[in-house]
């Protein structure tokens, strides 16, 4: 589509999808803060020279390598292994309001009244 600004001057308009749009200018700064945070977590747990690294230091090192914290524990609170008897009072306390509990092997849209 071409829009005419004045006689002899035109401006070409292009349509972009959101998928191909560039991120917000501050996105890089915000996204760089996460890996820096994990590097600091690793640095402050580092053992003195000649001593073995603690498990906390090793865990922080893995998190820094990934750059992002894993959401495994959060996902485990919402799911349960197939054919498992649940202690629902423990699990439900960790669930957010209106969030369903589903089996781990189930698809994202699966729901069963016995598990909700």
C-alpha positions as a LaTeX table, in Angstrom:
\begin{tabular}{lrrr}
\hline
Residue & $x$ (\AA) & $y$ (\AA) & $z$ (\AA) \\
\hline
Unk1 & 0.00 & 0.00 & 0.00 \\
Unk2 & 1.34 & 3.44 & $-0.90$ \\
Unk3 & 0.19 & 6.61 & 0.84 \\
Unk4 & 0.60 & 10.00 & $-0.82$ \\
Unk5 & 1.82 & 12.73 & 1.52 \\
Unk6 & 1.94 & 15.61 & $-0.98$ \\
Unk7 & 2.00 & 15.89 & $-4.77$ \\
Unk8 & 5.07 & 13.99 & $-5.94$ \\
Unk9 & 5.93 & 12.63 & $-2.44$ \\
Unk10 & 4.79 & 9.18 & $-1.46$ \\
Unk11 & 5.50 & 6.86 & 1.43 \\
Unk12 & 5.39 & 3.09 & 1.13 \\
Unk13 & 3.52 & 1.32 & 3.93 \\
Unk14 & 4.32 & $-2.28$ & 4.63 \\
Unk15 & 2.28 & $-4.67$ & 6.68 \\
Unk16 & 4.18 & $-6.79$ & 9.16 \\
Unk17 & 2.96 & $-9.67$ & 11.22 \\
Unk18 & 3.66 & $-9.64$ & 14.96 \\
Unk19 & 5.77 & $-12.77$ & 14.51 \\
Unk20 & 8.29 & $-10.92$ & 12.33 \\
Unk21 & 8.18 & $-7.67$ & 14.28 \\
Unk22 & 11.33 & $-6.59$ & 16.10 \\
Unk23 & 11.32 & $-6.75$ & 19.90 \\
Unk24 & 10.92 & $-3.71$ & 22.09 \\
Unk25 & 14.17 & $-1.65$ & 22.36 \\
Unk26 & 14.46 & $-2.37$ & 26.09 \\
Unk27 & 14.02 & $-6.10$ & 25.54 \\
Unk28 & 17.77 & $-6.69$ & 25.25 \\
Unk29 & 18.52 & $-4.88$ & 28.49 \\
Unk30 & 15.78 & $-6.71$ & 30.37 \\
Unk31 & 16.77 & $-10.09$ & 28.98 \\
Unk32 & 20.45 & $-9.49$ & 29.79 \\
Unk33 & 19.56 & $-8.97$ & 33.45 \\
Unk34 & 18.56 & $-12.62$ & 33.98 \\
Unk35 & 21.87 & $-14.26$ & 32.99 \\
Unk36 & 23.75 & $-11.58$ & 34.93 \\
Unk37 & 21.70 & $-12.41$ & 38.01 \\
Unk38 & 22.59 & $-16.10$ & 37.76 \\
Unk39 & 26.27 & $-15.29$ & 37.23 \\
Unk40 & 26.18 & $-13.25$ & 40.44 \\
Unk41 & 24.46 & $-16.12$ & 42.26 \\
Unk42 & 27.26 & $-18.41$ & 41.08 \\
Unk43 & 30.03 & $-15.96$ & 42.00 \\
Unk44 & 28.91 & $-15.41$ & 45.56 \\
Unk45 & 28.73 & $-19.17$ & 46.21 \\
Unk46 & 32.16 & $-19.87$ & 44.74 \\
Unk47 & 34.50 & $-21.77$ & 47.04 \\
Unk48 & 38.00 & $-20.49$ & 47.85 \\
Unk49 & 40.83 & $-21.62$ & 45.60 \\
Unk50 & 41.78 & $-25.25$ & 46.20 \\
Unk51 & 38.44 & $-26.29$ & 47.73 \\
Unk52 & 35.65 & $-28.24$ & 46.07 \\
Unk53 & 32.56 & $-26.38$ & 44.96 \\
Unk54 & 29.46 & $-26.82$ & 47.09 \\
Unk55 & 26.26 & $-28.28$ & 45.67 \\
Unk56 & 24.68 & $-24.82$ & 45.79 \\
Unk57 & 27.56 & $-23.47$ & 43.72 \\
Unk58 & 27.19 & $-26.30$ & 41.20 \\
Unk59 & 23.44 & $-25.72$ & 40.95 \\
Unk60 & 24.00 & $-21.98$ & 40.42 \\
Unk61 & 26.58 & $-22.80$ & 37.76 \\
Unk62 & 24.05 & $-24.95$ & 35.89 \\
Unk63 & 21.44 & $-22.20$ & 36.13 \\
Unk64 & 23.92 & $-19.65$ & 34.81 \\
Unk65 & 24.78 & $-21.96$ & 31.93 \\
Unk66 & 21.13 & $-22.24$ & 31.00 \\
Unk67 & 20.61 & $-18.53$ & 31.44 \\
Unk68 & 17.13 & $-19.04$ & 32.78 \\
Unk69 & 15.77 & $-20.71$ & 35.85 \\
Unk70 & 14.01 & $-23.98$ & 35.11 \\
Unk71 & 10.32 & $-24.17$ & 35.83 \\
Unk72 & 10.40 & $-27.86$ & 36.64 \\
Unk73 & 9.23 & $-27.53$ & 40.24 \\
Unk74 & 6.42 & $-25.22$ & 39.19 \\
Unk75 & 5.31 & $-27.69$ & 36.51 \\
Unk76 & 5.52 & $-30.60$ & 38.92 \\
Unk77 & 3.10 & $-28.83$ & 41.24 \\
Unk78 & 0.50 & $-28.78$ & 38.45 \\
Unk79 & 1.02 & $-32.34$ & 37.19 \\
Unk80 & 1.13 & $-35.85$ & 38.58 \\
Unk81 & 2.53 & $-39.11$ & 37.21 \\
Unk82 & 0.07 & $-41.39$ & 35.46 \\
Unk83 & $-1.77$ & $-43.85$ & 37.79 \\
Unk84 & $-0.57$ & $-42.24$ & 41.02 \\
Unk85 & $-2.55$ & $-41.82$ & 44.20 \\
Unk86 & $-2.28$ & $-38.17$ & 45.11 \\
Unk87 & $-2.34$ & $-36.45$ & 48.44 \\
Unk88 & $-4.44$ & $-33.65$ & 47.06 \\
Unk89 & $-4.35$ & $-31.49$ & 50.17 \\
Unk90 & $-0.59$ & $-31.06$ & 49.69 \\
Unk91 & $-0.71$ & $-30.52$ & 45.95 \\
Unk92 & $-3.73$ & $-28.21$ & 45.92 \\
Unk93 & $-2.04$ & $-25.82$ & 48.34 \\
Unk94 & 0.67 & $-25.21$ & 45.71 \\
Unk95 & $-1.78$ & $-24.68$ & 42.85 \\
Unk96 & $-2.91$ & $-21.24$ & 41.85 \\
Unk97 & $-6.61$ & $-20.48$ & 41.95 \\
Unk98 & $-8.63$ & $-21.94$ & 39.05 \\
Unk99 & $-5.71$ & $-24.06$ & 37.91 \\
Unk100 & $-6.31$ & $-27.68$ & 37.07 \\
Unk101 & $-4.20$ & $-30.67$ & 38.00 \\
Unk102 & $-3.50$ & $-32.95$ & 35.05 \\
Unk103 & $-1.54$ & $-36.10$ & 34.34 \\
Unk104 & 1.97 & $-35.60$ & 33.00 \\
Unk105 & 1.40 & $-37.73$ & 29.91 \\
Unk106 & $-1.73$ & $-35.78$ & 28.98 \\
Unk107 & $-1.85$ & $-33.16$ & 26.27 \\
Unk108 & $-2.20$ & $-29.46$ & 27.08 \\
Unk109 & $-5.97$ & $-29.34$ & 26.61 \\
Unk110 & $-6.84$ & $-32.54$ & 28.43 \\
Unk111 & $-9.18$ & $-32.34$ & 31.39 \\
Unk112 & $-10.98$ & $-34.93$ & 33.51 \\
Unk113 & $-13.46$ & $-33.99$ & 36.28 \\
Unk114 & $-11.78$ & $-36.43$ & 38.66 \\
Unk115 & $-8.49$ & $-34.52$ & 38.50 \\
Unk116 & $-9.72$ & $-30.92$ & 38.46 \\
\hline
\end{tabular}
